[in-house]
Amino acid sequence: MQGAKRPSADELEEELDQALKATFPASDPIAIGEVSGTEPDRPLHRKPALIDKALVEELARNAAAKLDRK
């Protein structure tokens, strides 16, 4: 059984250049390869969680209390 043809150094360099151009922002991993999926991470009918100021303040108090106990 024959393996797939290995790309040349020039082909790899071109693929890397294209992947770097397609990667935004810079903190994202380099986009080499095929798209792994077209479905969103969250079903379209499900809305994101609601977060309000009171919840954020409560979570901050809880986190501070946990740090004080250490």
mmCIF file as Biopython writes it, N, C-alpha, C and O atoms, coordinates in Angstrom:
data_model
#
loop_
_atom_site.group_PDB
_atom_site.id
_atom_site.type_symbol
_atom_site.label_atom_id
_atom_site.label_alt_id
_atom_site.label_comp_id
_atom_site.label_asym_id
_atom_site.label_entity_id
_atom_site.label_seq_id
_atom_site.pdbx_PDB_ins_code
_atom_site.Cartn_x
_atom_site.Cartn_y
_atom_site.Cartn_z
_atom_site.occupancy
_atom_site.B_iso_or_equiv
_atom_site.auth_seq_id
_atom_site.auth_asym_id
_atom_site.pdbx_PDB_model_num
ATOM 1   N N  . MET A ? 1  ? 0.839   -1.170 0.000  1.0 0.0 1  A 1 
ATOM 2   C CA . MET A ? 1  ? 0.000   0.000  0.000  1.0 0.0 1  A 1 
ATOM 3   C C  . MET A ? 1  ? 0.889   1.240  0.000  1.0 0.0 1  A 1 
ATOM 4   O O  . MET A ? 1  ? 1.814   1.349  0.805  1.0 0.0 1  A 1 
ATOM 5   N N  . GLN A ? 2  ? 0.604   2.166  -0.901 1.0 0.0 2  A 1 
ATOM 6   C CA . GLN A ? 2  ? 1.396   3.376  -0.979 1.0 0.0 2  A 1 
ATOM 7   C C  . GLN A ? 2  ? 0.798   4.446  -0.083 1.0 0.0 2  A 1 
ATOM 8   O O  . GLN A ? 2  ? -0.423  4.555  0.030  1.0 0.0 2  A 1 
ATOM 9   N N  . GLY A ? 3  ? 1.647   5.232  0.550  1.0 0.0 3  A 1 
ATOM 10  C CA . GLY A ? 3  ? 1.189   6.335  1.380  1.0 0.0 3  A 1 
ATOM 11  C C  . GLY A ? 3  ? 0.865   7.546  0.525  1.0 0.0 3  A 1 
ATOM 12  O O  . GLY A ? 3  ? 1.177   7.586  -0.666 1.0 0.0 3  A 1 
ATOM 13  N N  . ALA A ? 4  ? 0.256   8.500  1.129  1.0 0.0 4  A 1 
ATOM 14  C CA . ALA A ? 4  ? -0.066  9.740  0.417  1.0 0.0 4  A 1 
ATOM 15  C C  . ALA A ? 4  ? 1.224   10.486 0.086  1.0 0.0 4  A 1 
ATOM 16  O O  . ALA A ? 4  ? 2.216   10.387 0.809  1.0 0.0 4  A 1 
ATOM 17  N N  . LYS A ? 5  ? 1.195   11.235 -1.020 1.0 0.0 5  A 1 
ATOM 18  C CA . LYS A ? 5  ? 2.354   12.018 -1.433 1.0 0.0 5  A 1 
ATOM 19  C C  . LYS A ? 5  ? 2.622   13.090 -0.382 1.0 0.0 5  A 1 
ATOM 20  O O  . LYS A ? 5  ? 1.726   13.841 0.002  1.0 0.0 5  A 1 
ATOM 21  N N  . ARG A ? 6  ? 3.842   13.147 0.066  1.0 0.0 6  A 1 
ATOM 22  C CA . ARG A ? 6  ? 4.218   14.166 1.053  1.0 0.0 6  A 1 
ATOM 23  C C  . ARG A ? 6  ? 4.398   15.496 0.343  1.0 0.0 6  A 1 
ATOM 24  O O  . ARG A ? 6  ? 5.035   15.558 -0.709 1.0 0.0 6  A 1 
ATOM 25  N N  . PRO A ? 7  ? 3.839   16.566 0.912  1.0 0.0 7  A 1 
ATOM 26  C CA . PRO A ? 7  ? 4.003   17.879 0.283  1.0 0.0 7  A 1 
ATOM 27  C C  . PRO A ? 7  ? 5.457   18.345 0.369  1.0 0.0 7  A 1 
ATOM 28  O O  . PRO A ? 7  ? 6.187   18.011 1.302  1.0 0.0 7  A 1 
ATOM 29  N N  . SER A ? 8  ? 5.845   19.121 -0.628 1.0 0.0 8  A 1 
ATOM 30  C CA . SER A ? 8  ? 7.207   19.654 -0.634 1.0 0.0 8  A 1 
ATOM 31  C C  . SER A ? 8  ? 7.327   20.760 0.405  1.0 0.0 8  A 1 
ATOM 32  O O  . SER A ? 8  ? 6.327   21.217 0.960  1.0 0.0 8  A 1 
ATOM 33  N N  . ALA A ? 9  ? 8.542   21.179 0.658  1.0 0.0 9  A 1 
ATOM 34  C CA . ALA A ? 9  ? 8.778   22.266 1.618  1.0 0.0 9  A 1 
ATOM 35  C C  . ALA A ? 9  ? 8.089   23.546 1.159  1.0 0.0 9  A 1 
ATOM 36  O O  . ALA A ? 9  ? 7.545   24.290 1.975  1.0 0.0 9  A 1 
ATOM 37  N N  . ASP A ? 10 ? 8.114   23.803 -0.157 1.0 0.0 10 A 1 
ATOM 38  C CA . ASP A ? 10 ? 7.440   24.992 -0.681 1.0 0.0 10 A 1 
ATOM 39  C C  . ASP A ? 10 ? 5.928   24.910 -0.481 1.0 0.0 10 A 1 
ATOM 40  O O  . ASP A ? 10 ? 5.288   25.904 -0.138 1.0 0.0 10 A 1 
ATOM 41  N N  . GLU A ? 11 ? 5.362   23.727 -0.697 1.0 0.0 11 A 1 
ATOM 42  C CA . GLU A ? 11 ? 3.921   23.546 -0.495 1.0 0.0 11 A 1 
ATOM 43  C C  . GLU A ? 11 ? 3.552   23.725 0.977  1.0 0.0 11 A 1 
ATOM 44  O O  . GLU A ? 11 ? 2.541   24.348 1.301  1.0 0.0 11 A 1 
ATOM 45  N N  . LEU A ? 12 ? 4.376   23.175 1.856  1.0 0.0 12 A 1 
ATOM 46  C CA . LEU A ? 12 ? 4.130   23.338 3.298  1.0 0.0 12 A 1 
ATOM 47  C C  . LEU A ? 12 ? 4.231   24.804 3.703  1.0 0.0 12 A 1 
ATOM 48  O O  . LEU A ? 12 ? 3.433   25.290 4.504  1.0 0.0 12 A 1 
ATOM 49  N N  . GLU A ? 13 ? 5.208   25.499 3.152  1.0 0.0 13 A 1 
ATOM 50  C CA . GLU A ? 13 ? 5.389   26.918 3.460  1.0 0.0 13 A 1 
ATOM 51  C C  . GLU A ? 13 ? 4.171   27.720 2.999  1.0 0.0 13 A 1 
ATOM 52  O O  . GLU A ? 13 ? 3.694   28.599 3.718  1.0 0.0 13 A 1 
ATOM 53  N N  . GLU A ? 14 ? 3.671   27.416 1.803  1.0 0.0 14 A 1 
ATOM 54  C CA . GLU A ? 14 ? 2.487   28.101 1.274  1.0 0.0 14 A 1 
ATOM 55  C C  . GLU A ? 14 ? 1.255   27.803 2.133  1.0 0.0 14 A 1 
ATOM 56  O O  . GLU A ? 14 ? 0.460   28.698 2.418  1.0 0.0 14 A 1 
ATOM 57  N N  . GLU A ? 15 ? 1.102   26.538 2.543  1.0 0.0 15 A 1 
ATOM 58  C CA . GLU A ? 15 ? -0.034  26.161 3.396  1.0 0.0 15 A 1 
ATOM 59  C C  . GLU A ? 15 ? 0.043   26.889 4.740  1.0 0.0 15 A 1 
ATOM 60  O O  . GLU A ? 15 ? -0.975  27.355 5.253  1.0 0.0 15 A 1 
ATOM 61  N N  . LEU A ? 16 ? 1.228   26.985 5.301  1.0 0.0 16 A 1 
ATOM 62  C CA . LEU A ? 16 ? 1.406   27.699 6.560  1.0 0.0 16 A 1 
ATOM 63  C C  . LEU A ? 16 ? 1.109   29.187 6.395  1.0 0.0 16 A 1 
ATOM 64  O O  . LEU A ? 16 ? 0.459   29.791 7.248  1.0 0.0 16 A 1 
ATOM 65  N N  . ASP A ? 17 ? 1.587   29.781 5.294  1.0 0.0 17 A 1 
ATOM 66  C CA . ASP A ? 17 ? 1.293   31.196 5.039  1.0 0.0 17 A 1 
ATOM 67  C C  . ASP A ? 17 ? -0.206  31.438 4.952  1.0 0.0 17 A 1 
ATOM 68  O O  . ASP A ? 17 ? -0.708  32.410 5.517  1.0 0.0 17 A 1 
ATOM 69  N N  . GLN A ? 18 ? -0.934  30.561 4.247  1.0 0.0 18 A 1 
ATOM 70  C CA . GLN A ? 18 ? -2.385  30.702 4.122  1.0 0.0 18 A 1 
ATOM 71  C C  . GLN A ? 18 ? -3.058  30.535 5.475  1.0 0.0 18 A 1 
ATOM 72  O O  . GLN A ? 18 ? -3.997  31.263 5.794  1.0 0.0 18 A 1 
ATOM 73  N N  . ALA A ? 19 ? -2.586  29.582 6.273  1.0 0.0 19 A 1 
ATOM 74  C CA . ALA A ? 19 ? -3.172  29.346 7.596  1.0 0.0 19 A 1 
ATOM 75  C C  . ALA A ? 19 ? -2.956  30.546 8.505  1.0 0.0 19 A 1 
ATOM 76  O O  . ALA A ? 19 ? -3.849  30.926 9.263  1.0 0.0 19 A 1 
ATOM 77  N N  . LEU A ? 20 ? -1.775  31.141 8.432  1.0 0.0 20 A 1 
ATOM 78  C CA . LEU A ? 20 ? -1.503  32.317 9.262  1.0 0.0 20 A 1 
ATOM 79  C C  . LEU A ? 20 ? -2.374  33.496 8.847  1.0 0.0 20 A 1 
ATOM 80  O O  . LEU A ? 20 ? -2.821  34.267 9.696  1.0 0.0 20 A 1 
ATOM 81  N N  . LYS A ? 21 ? -2.615  33.640 7.551  1.0 0.0 21 A 1 
ATOM 82  C CA . LYS A ? 21 ? -3.489  34.712 7.079  1.0 0.0 21 A 1 
ATOM 83  C C  . LYS A ? 21 ? -4.923  34.496 7.536  1.0 0.0 21 A 1 
ATOM 84  O O  . LYS A ? 21 ? -5.643  35.458 7.805  1.0 0.0 21 A 1 
ATOM 85  N N  . ALA A ? 22 ? -5.348  33.220 7.628  1.0 0.0 22 A 1 
ATOM 86  C CA . ALA A ? 22 ? -6.722  32.896 7.996  1.0 0.0 22 A 1 
ATOM 87  C C  . ALA A ? 22 ? -6.937  32.912 9.503  1.0 0.0 22 A 1 
ATOM 88  O O  . ALA A ? 22 ? -8.075  32.808 9.961  1.0 0.0 22 A 1 
ATOM 89  N N  . THR A ? 23 ? -5.879  33.039 10.272 1.0 0.0 23 A 1 
ATOM 90  C CA . THR A ? 23 ? -5.987  32.979 11.724 1.0 0.0 23 A 1 
ATOM 91  C C  . THR A ? 23 ? -6.153  34.376 12.294 1.0 0.0 23 A 1 
ATOM 92  O O  . THR A ? 23 ? -5.296  35.242 12.117 1.0 0.0 23 A 1 
ATOM 93  N N  . PHE A ? 24 ? -7.269  34.583 12.982 1.0 0.0 24 A 1 
ATOM 94  C CA . PHE A ? 24 ? -7.520  35.866 13.620 1.0 0.0 24 A 1 
ATOM 95  C C  . PHE A ? 24 ? -8.373  35.622 14.833 1.0 0.0 24 A 1 
ATOM 96  O O  . PHE A ? 24 ? -9.334  34.862 14.712 1.0 0.0 24 A 1 
ATOM 97  N N  . PRO A ? 25 ? -8.128  36.172 15.956 1.0 0.0 25 A 1 
ATOM 98  C CA . PRO A ? 25 ? -6.964  36.996 16.274 1.0 0.0 25 A 1 
ATOM 99  C C  . PRO A ? 25 ? -5.730  36.131 16.474 1.0 0.0 25 A 1 
ATOM 100 O O  . PRO A ? 25 ? -5.786  34.905 16.373 1.0 0.0 25 A 1 
ATOM 101 N N  . ALA A ? 26 ? -4.646  36.774 16.753 1.0 0.0 26 A 1 
ATOM 102 C CA . ALA A ? 26 ? -3.377  36.058 16.866 1.0 0.0 26 A 1 
ATOM 103 C C  . ALA A ? 26 ? -3.375  35.037 17.994 1.0 0.0 26 A 1 
ATOM 104 O O  . ALA A ? 26 ? -2.542  34.131 17.995 1.0 0.0 26 A 1 
ATOM 105 N N  . SER A ? 27 ? -4.284  35.162 18.950 1.0 0.0 27 A 1 
ATOM 106 C CA . SER A ? 27 ? -4.321  34.206 20.056 1.0 0.0 27 A 1 
ATOM 107 C C  . SER A ? 27 ? -4.964  32.882 19.655 1.0 0.0 27 A 1 
ATOM 108 O O  . SER A ? 27 ? -4.853  31.902 20.392 1.0 0.0 27 A 1 
ATOM 109 N N  . ASP A ? 28 ? -5.646  32.831 18.482 1.0 0.0 28 A 1 
ATOM 110 C CA . ASP A ? 28 ? -6.251  31.588 18.017 1.0 0.0 28 A 1 
ATOM 111 C C  . ASP A ? 28 ? -5.166  30.653 17.507 1.0 0.0 28 A 1 
ATOM 112 O O  . ASP A ? 28 ? -4.119  31.109 17.045 1.0 0.0 28 A 1 
ATOM 113 N N  . PRO A ? 29 ? -5.409  29.335 17.589 1.0 0.0 29 A 1 
ATOM 114 C CA . PRO A ? 29 ? -4.432  28.408 17.018 1.0 0.0 29 A 1 
ATOM 115 C C  . PRO A ? 29 ? -4.379  28.560 15.501 1.0 0.0 29 A 1 
ATOM 116 O O  . PRO A ? 29 ? -5.349  29.003 14.885 1.0 0.0 29 A 1 
ATOM 117 N N  . ILE A ? 30 ? -3.268  28.200 14.910 1.0 0.0 30 A 1 
ATOM 118 C CA . ILE A ? 30 ? -3.099  28.287 13.461 1.0 0.0 30 A 1 
ATOM 119 C C  . ILE A ? 30 ? -4.121  27.374 12.798 1.0 0.0 30 A 1 
ATOM 120 O O  . ILE A ? 30 ? -4.330  26.244 13.238 1.0 0.0 30 A 1 
ATOM 121 N N  . ALA A ? 31 ? -4.758  27.867 11.737 1.0 0.0 31 A 1 
ATOM 122 C CA . ALA A ? 31 ? -5.865  27.165 11.091 1.0 0.0 31 A 1 
ATOM 123 C C  . ALA A ? 31 ? -5.388  26.289 9.946  1.0 0.0 31 A 1 
ATOM 124 O O  . ALA A ? 31 ? -5.732  26.542 8.791  1.0 0.0 31 A 1 
ATOM 125 N N  . ILE A ? 32 ? -4.603  25.265 10.246 1.0 0.0 32 A 1 
ATOM 126 C CA . ILE A ? 32 ? -4.143  24.337 9.214  1.0 0.0 32 A 1 
ATOM 127 C C  . ILE A ? 32 ? -5.089  23.152 9.197  1.0 0.0 32 A 1 
ATOM 128 O O  . ILE A ? 32 ? -5.465  22.643 10.252 1.0 0.0 32 A 1 
ATOM 129 N N  . GLY A ? 33 ? -5.473  22.713 8.023  1.0 0.0 33 A 1 
ATOM 130 C CA . GLY A ? 33 ? -6.315  21.534 7.905  1.0 0.0 33 A 1 
ATOM 131 C C  . GLY A ? 33 ? -7.723  21.881 7.473  1.0 0.0 33 A 1 
ATOM 132 O O  . GLY A ? 33 ? -8.031  23.029 7.151  1.0 0.0 33 A 1 
ATOM 133 N N  . GLU A ? 34 ? -8.559  20.883 7.471  1.0 0.0 34 A 1 
ATOM 134 C CA . GLU A ? 34 ? -9.936  21.027 7.037  1.0 0.0 34 A 1 
ATOM 135 C C  . GLU A ? 34 ? -10.803 21.534 8.181  1.0 0.0 34 A 1 
ATOM 136 O O  . GLU A ? 34 ? -10.446 21.412 9.352  1.0 0.0 34 A 1 
ATOM 137 N N  . VAL A ? 35 ? -11.929 22.095 7.824  1.0 0.0 35 A 1 
ATOM 138 C CA . VAL A ? 35 ? -12.892 22.528 8.823  1.0 0.0 35 A 1 
ATOM 139 C C  . VAL A ? 35 ? -13.421 21.290 9.529  1.0 0.0 35 A 1 
ATOM 140 O O  . VAL A ? 35 ? -13.801 20.315 8.881  1.0 0.0 35 A 1 
ATOM 141 N N  . SER A ? 36 ? -13.447 21.326 10.849 1.0 0.0 36 A 1 
ATOM 142 C CA . SER A ? 36 ? -13.853 20.140 11.602 1.0 0.0 36 A 1 
ATOM 143 C C  . SER A ? 36 ? -15.359 20.040 11.775 1.0 0.0 36 A 1 
ATOM 144 O O  . SER A ? 36 ? -15.868 18.971 12.112 1.0 0.0 36 A 1 
ATOM 145 N N  . GLY A ? 37 ? -16.071 21.111 11.557 1.0 0.0 37 A 1 
ATOM 146 C CA . GLY A ? 37 ? -17.517 21.058 11.687 1.0 0.0 37 A 1 
ATOM 147 C C  . GLY A ? 37 ? -18.134 22.373 11.283 1.0 0.0 37 A 1 
ATOM 148 O O  . GLY A ? 37 ? -17.475 23.413 11.290 1.0 0.0 37 A 1 
ATOM 149 N N  . THR A ? 38 ? -19.391 22.322 10.934 1.0 0.0 38 A 1 
ATOM 150 C CA . THR A ? 38 ? -20.072 23.534 10.530 1.0 0.0 38 A 1 
ATOM 151 C C  . THR A ? 38 ? -21.166 23.919 11.512 1.0 0.0 38 A 1 
ATOM 152 O O  . THR A ? 38 ? -21.774 24.981 11.378 1.0 0.0 38 A 1 
ATOM 153 N N  . GLU A ? 39 ? -21.418 23.079 12.482 1.0 0.0 39 A 1 
ATOM 154 C CA . GLU A ? 39 ? -22.446 23.356 13.477 1.0 0.0 39 A 1 
ATOM 155 C C  . GLU A ? 39 ? -21.884 24.259 14.562 1.0 0.0 39 A 1 
ATOM 156 O O  . GLU A ? 39 ? -20.723 24.115 14.945 1.0 0.0 39 A 1 
ATOM 157 N N  . PRO A ? 40 ? -22.691 25.189 15.062 1.0 0.0 40 A 1 
ATOM 158 C CA . PRO A ? 40 ? -22.214 26.033 16.170 1.0 0.0 40 A 1 
ATOM 159 C C  . PRO A ? 40 ? -22.054 25.211 17.442 1.0 0.0 40 A 1 
ATOM 160 O O  . PRO A ? 40 ? -22.652 24.144 17.580 1.0 0.0 40 A 1 
ATOM 161 N N  . ASP A ? 41 ? -21.241 25.715 18.374 1.0 0.0 41 A 1 
ATOM 162 C CA . ASP A ? 41 ? -21.043 25.028 19.645 1.0 0.0 41 A 1 
ATOM 163 C C  . ASP A ? 41 ? -22.330 24.953 20.450 1.0 0.0 41 A 1 
ATOM 164 O O  . ASP A ? 41 ? -22.532 24.019 21.226 1.0 0.0 41 A 1 
ATOM 165 N N  . ARG A ? 42 ? -23.186 25.925 20.266 1.0 0.0 42 A 1 
ATOM 166 C CA . ARG A ? 42 ? -24.452 26.004 20.996 1.0 0.0 42 A 1 
ATOM 167 C C  . ARG A ? 42 ? -25.573 25.927 19.974 1.0 0.0 42 A 1 
ATOM 168 O O  . ARG A ? 42 ? -25.507 26.597 18.944 1.0 0.0 42 A 1 
ATOM 169 N N  . PRO A ? 43 ? -26.615 25.116 20.235 1.0 0.0 43 A 1 
ATOM 170 C CA . PRO A ? 43 ? -27.737 25.076 19.292 1.0 0.0 43 A 1 
ATOM 171 C C  . PRO A ? 43 ? -28.285 26.482 19.050 1.0 0.0 43 A 1 
ATOM 172 O O  . PRO A ? 43 ? -28.335 27.297 19.972 1.0 0.0 43 A 1 
ATOM 173 N N  . LEU A ? 44 ? -28.687 26.762 17.835 1.0 0.0 44 A 1 
ATOM 174 C CA . LEU A ? 44 ? -29.145 28.096 17.467 1.0 0.0 44 A 1 
ATOM 175 C C  . LEU A ? 44 ? -30.371 28.536 18.263 1.0 0.0 44 A 1 
ATOM 176 O O  . LEU A ? 44 ? -30.540 29.727 18.527 1.0 0.0 44 A 1 
ATOM 177 N N  . HIS A ? 45 ? -31.226 27.591 18.648 1.0 0.0 45 A 1 
ATOM 178 C CA . HIS A ? 45 ? -32.439 27.961 19.375 1.0 0.0 45 A 1 
ATOM 179 C C  . HIS A ? 45 ? -32.163 28.293 20.844 1.0 0.0 45 A 1 
ATOM 180 O O  . HIS A ? 45 ? -33.011 28.887 21.511 1.0 0.0 45 A 1 
ATOM 181 N N  . ARG A ? 46 ? -30.988 27.917 21.353 1.0 0.0 46 A 1 
ATOM 182 C CA . ARG A ? 46 ? -30.667 28.182 22.756 1.0 0.0 46 A 1 
ATOM 183 C C  . ARG A ? 46 ? -29.955 29.518 22.878 1.0 0.0 46 A 1 
ATOM 184 O O  . ARG A ? 46 ? -28.939 29.755 22.225 1.0 0.0 46 A 1 
ATOM 185 N N  . LYS A ? 47 ? -30.489 30.372 23.705 1.0 0.0 47 A 1 
ATOM 186 C CA . LYS A ? 47 ? -29.902 31.700 23.900 1.0 0.0 47 A 1 
ATOM 187 C C  . LYS A ? 47 ? -28.794 31.626 24.950 1.0 0.0 47 A 1 
ATOM 188 O O  . LYS A ? 47 ? -28.812 30.733 25.797 1.0 0.0 47 A 1 
ATOM 189 N N  . PRO A ? 48 ? -27.833 32.547 24.908 1.0 0.0 48 A 1 
ATOM 190 C CA . PRO A ? 48 ? -26.781 32.563 25.922 1.0 0.0 48 A 1 
ATOM 191 C C  . PRO A ? 48 ? -27.361 32.889 27.296 1.0 0.0 48 A 1 
ATOM 192 O O  . PRO A ? 48 ? -28.423 33.500 27.410 1.0 0.0 48 A 1 
ATOM 193 N N  . ALA A ? 49 ? -26.656 32.476 28.315 1.0 0.0 49 A 1 
ATOM 194 C CA . ALA A ? 49 ? -27.096 32.734 29.686 1.0 0.0 49 A 1 
ATOM 195 C C  . ALA A ? 49 ? -27.154 34.232 29.954 1.0 0.0 49 A 1 
ATOM 196 O O  . ALA A ? 49 ? -26.327 35.000 29.463 1.0 0.0 49 A 1 
ATOM 197 N N  . LEU A ? 50 ? -28.140 34.627 30.738 1.0 0.0 50 A 1 
ATOM 198 C CA . LEU A ? 50 ? -28.246 36.028 31.134 1.0 0.0 50 A 1 
ATOM 199 C C  . LEU A ? 50 ? -27.363 36.273 32.348 1.0 0.0 50 A 1 
ATOM 200 O O  . LEU A ? 50 ? -27.439 35.541 33.334 1.0 0.0 50 A 1 
ATOM 201 N N  . ILE A ? 51 ? -26.546 37.277 32.279 1.0 0.0 51 A 1 
ATOM 202 C CA . ILE A ? 51 ? -25.675 37.640 33.395 1.0 0.0 51 A 1 
ATOM 203 C C  . ILE A ? 51 ? -25.919 39.108 33.684 1.0 0.0 51 A 1 
ATOM 204 O O  . ILE A ? 51 ? -25.797 39.958 32.802 1.0 0.0 51 A 1 
ATOM 205 N N  . ASP A ? 52 ? -26.261 39.396 34.921 1.0 0.0 52 A 1 
ATOM 206 C CA . ASP A ? 52 ? -26.494 40.788 35.275 1.0 0.0 52 A 1 
ATOM 207 C C  . ASP A ? 52 ? -25.491 41.229 36.338 1.0 0.0 52 A 1 
ATOM 208 O O  . ASP A ? 52 ? -24.719 40.419 36.851 1.0 0.0 52 A 1 
ATOM 209 N N  . LYS A ? 53 ? -25.512 42.488 36.654 1.0 0.0 53 A 1 
ATOM 210 C CA . LYS A ? 53 ? -24.551 43.061 37.593 1.0 0.0 53 A 1 
ATOM 211 C C  . LYS A ? 53 ? -24.646 42.403 38.962 1.0 0.0 53 A 1 
ATOM 212 O O  . LYS A ? 53 ? -23.622 42.139 39.593 1.0 0.0 53 A 1 
ATOM 213 N N  . ALA A ? 54 ? -25.877 42.133 39.436 1.0 0.0 54 A 1 
ATOM 214 C CA . ALA A ? 54 ? -26.052 41.514 40.751 1.0 0.0 54 A 1 
ATOM 215 C C  . ALA A ? 54 ? -25.402 40.132 40.805 1.0 0.0 54 A 1 
ATOM 216 O O  . ALA A ? 54 ? -24.774 39.779 41.803 1.0 0.0 54 A 1 
ATOM 217 N N  . LEU A ? 55 ? -25.551 39.359 39.745 1.0 0.0 55 A 1 
ATOM 218 C CA . LEU A ? 55 ? -24.942 38.029 39.696 1.0 0.0 55 A 1 
ATOM 219 C C  . LEU A ? 55 ? -23.421 38.128 39.716 1.0 0.0 55 A 1 
ATOM 220 O O  . LEU A ? 55 ? -22.761 37.380 40.437 1.0 0.0 55 A 1 
ATOM 221 N N  . VAL A ? 56 ? -22.868 39.036 38.939 1.0 0.0 56 A 1 
ATOM 222 C CA . VAL A ? 56 ? -21.415 39.208 38.895 1.0 0.0 56 A 1 
ATOM 223 C C  . VAL A ? 56 ? -20.895 39.613 40.276 1.0 0.0 56 A 1 
ATOM 224 O O  . VAL A ? 56 ? -19.879 39.090 40.736 1.0 0.0 56 A 1 
ATOM 225 N N  . GLU A ? 57 ? -21.586 40.536 40.931 1.0 0.0 57 A 1 
ATOM 226 C CA . GLU A ? 57 ? -21.158 40.963 42.266 1.0 0.0 57 A 1 
ATOM 227 C C  . GLU A ? 57 ? -21.244 39.820 43.273 1.0 0.0 57 A 1 
ATOM 228 O O  . GLU A ? 57 ? -20.362 39.674 44.119 1.0 0.0 57 A 1 
ATOM 229 N N  . GLU A ? 58 ? -22.300 39.008 43.188 1.0 0.0 58 A 1 
ATOM 230 C CA . GLU A ? 58 ? -22.440 37.863 44.091 1.0 0.0 58 A 1 
ATOM 231 C C  . GLU A ? 58 ? -21.314 36.858 43.867 1.0 0.0 58 A 1 
ATOM 232 O O  . GLU A ? 58 ? -20.731 36.351 44.825 1.0 0.0 58 A 1 
ATOM 233 N N  . LEU A ? 59 ? -21.015 36.575 42.620 1.0 0.0 59 A 1 
ATOM 234 C CA . LEU A ? 59 ? -19.928 35.640 42.318 1.0 0.0 59 A 1 
ATOM 235 C C  . LEU A ? 59 ? -18.583 36.182 42.798 1.0 0.0 59 A 1 
ATOM 236 O O  . LEU A ? 59 ? -17.745 35.418 43.275 1.0 0.0 59 A 1 
ATOM 237 N N  . ALA A ? 60 ? -18.372 37.482 42.676 1.0 0.0 60 A 1 
ATOM 238 C CA . ALA A ? 60 ? -17.130 38.093 43.150 1.0 0.0 60 A 1 
ATOM 239 C C  . ALA A ? 60 ? -17.021 37.973 44.665 1.0 0.0 60 A 1 
ATOM 240 O O  . ALA A ? 60 ? -15.947 37.681 45.192 1.0 0.0 60 A 1 
ATOM 241 N N  . ARG A ? 61 ? -18.130 38.196 45.365 1.0 0.0 61 A 1 
ATOM 242 C CA . ARG A ? 61 ? -18.115 38.045 46.836 1.0 0.0 61 A 1 
ATOM 243 C C  . ARG A ? 61 ? -17.806 36.603 47.225 1.0 0.0 61 A 1 
ATOM 244 O O  . ARG A ? 61 ? -17.019 36.363 48.141 1.0 0.0 61 A 1 
ATOM 245 N N  . ASN A ? 62 ? -18.415 35.648 46.540 1.0 0.0 62 A 1 
ATOM 246 C CA . ASN A ? 62 ? -18.166 34.232 46.836 1.0 0.0 62 A 1 
ATOM 247 C C  . ASN A ? 62 ? -16.704 33.865 46.578 1.0 0.0 62 A 1 
ATOM 248 O O  . ASN A ? 62 ? -16.095 33.138 47.362 1.0 0.0 62 A 1 
ATOM 249 N N  . ALA A ? 63 ? -16.150 34.366 45.488 1.0 0.0 63 A 1 
ATOM 250 C CA . ALA A ? 63 ? -14.750 34.073 45.175 1.0 0.0 63 A 1 
ATOM 251 C C  . ALA A ? 63 ? -13.833 34.697 46.224 1.0 0.0 63 A 1 
ATOM 252 O O  . ALA A ? 63 ? -12.859 34.072 46.644 1.0 0.0 63 A 1 
ATOM 253 N N  . ALA A ? 64 ? -14.134 35.924 46.649 1.0 0.0 64 A 1 
ATOM 254 C CA . ALA A ? 64 ? -13.318 36.587 47.662 1.0 0.0 64 A 1 
ATOM 255 C C  . ALA A ? 64 ? -13.394 35.836 48.987 1.0 0.0 64 A 1 
ATOM 256 O O  . ALA A ? 64 ? -12.391 35.699 49.687 1.0 0.0 64 A 1 
ATOM 257 N N  . ALA A ? 65 ? -14.582 35.353 49.326 1.0 0.0 65 A 1 
ATOM 258 C CA . ALA A ? 65 ? -14.749 34.598 50.581 1.0 0.0 65 A 1 
ATOM 259 C C  . ALA A ? 65 ? -13.927 33.302 50.537 1.0 0.0 65 A 1 
ATOM 260 O O  . ALA A ? 65 ? -13.325 32.913 51.537 1.0 0.0 65 A 1 
ATOM 261 N N  . LYS A ? 66 ? -13.906 32.651 49.397 1.0 0.0 66 A 1 
ATOM 262 C CA . LYS A ? 66 ? -13.117 31.408 49.270 1.0 0.0 66 A 1 
ATOM 263 C C  . LYS A ? 66 ? -11.626 31.715 49.410 1.0 0.0 66 A 1 
ATOM 264 O O  . LYS A ? 66 ? -10.895 30.942 50.029 1.0 0.0 66 A 1 
ATOM 265 N N  . LEU A ? 67 ? -11.176 32.814 48.851 1.0 0.0 67 A 1 
ATOM 266 C CA . LEU A ? 67 ? -9.765  33.186 48.956 1.0 0.0 67 A 1 
ATOM 267 C C  . LEU A ? 67 ? -9.402  33.536 50.408 1.0 0.0 67 A 1 
ATOM 268 O O  . LEU A ? 67 ? -8.298  33.237 50.865 1.0 0.0 67 A 1 
ATOM 269 N N  . ASP A ? 68 ? -10.329 34.165 51.118 1.0 0.0 68 A 1 
ATOM 270 C CA . ASP A ? 68 ? -10.084 34.526 52.523 1.0 0.0 68 A 1 
ATOM 271 C C  . ASP A ? 68 ? -9.936  33.294 53.394 1.0 0.0 68 A 1 
ATOM 272 O O  . ASP A ? 68 ? -9.203  33.322 54.382 1.0 0.0 68 A 1 
ATOM 273 N N  . ARG A ? 69 ? -10.626 32.204 53.043 1.0 0.0 69 A 1 
ATOM 274 C CA . ARG A ? 69 ? -10.569 30.969 53.833 1.0 0.0 69 A 1 
ATOM 275 C C  . ARG A ? 69 ? -9.264  30.216 53.646 1.0 0.0 69 A 1 
ATOM 276 O O  . ARG A ? 69 ? -8.922  29.360 54.461 1.0 0.0 69 A 1 
ATOM 277 N N  . LYS A ? 70 ? -8.544  30.515 52.604 1.0 0.0 70 A 1 
ATOM 278 C CA . LYS A ? 70 ? -7.288  29.772 52.338 1.0 0.0 70 A 1 
ATOM 279 C C  . LYS A ? 70 ? -6.173  30.242 53.203 1.0 0.0 70 A 1 
ATOM 280 O O  . LYS A ? 70 ? -5.058  29.728 53.109 1.0 0.0 70 A 1 
#
